[in-house]
């Protein structure tokens, strides 16, 4: 007997609200994906994620591509709505720089 499932309509466009914490979580996912790529030529592998057909990507590349699209859309909407703020971050060698402490 067939089961019933719900799926989005083909023409569905969903608008969601995203706060800074969620934005940072998405960025962390993307960084984690990058850090876990084990191929020899990471740059080419990542470029392929954005240039090849989605169907031709492996699972990691698909995850990178999808997460990158989500992050790009969040940043586009934030920019369009003037929701970014600039701040200065001291670098090693700058007066007042304090080395970050881990843990």
MOMOGI-V578252 format. One line per field, one symbol per residue. ss: DSSP state (~ for helix, > for strand, _ for the rest). burial: b if it has 16 or more other ideal C-beta (glycine too) atoms within 10 Angstrom, else e. A space follows every 50 residues. Layout:
ss=???
burial=???
This chain:
ss=___________________~~~~~~~~~~~~~~~~______~~~~~~~~~ ~__~~~__~~~~~~~~~~~~~~~~~~~~~~____________________ ___
burial=eeeeeeeeeeeeeeeeeeeeeebeebeebbeebeeebeeeeeeebbebbe eeeeeebeebbebbbbbbeeeeebeeeeeeeeeeeeeeeeeeeeeeeeee eee
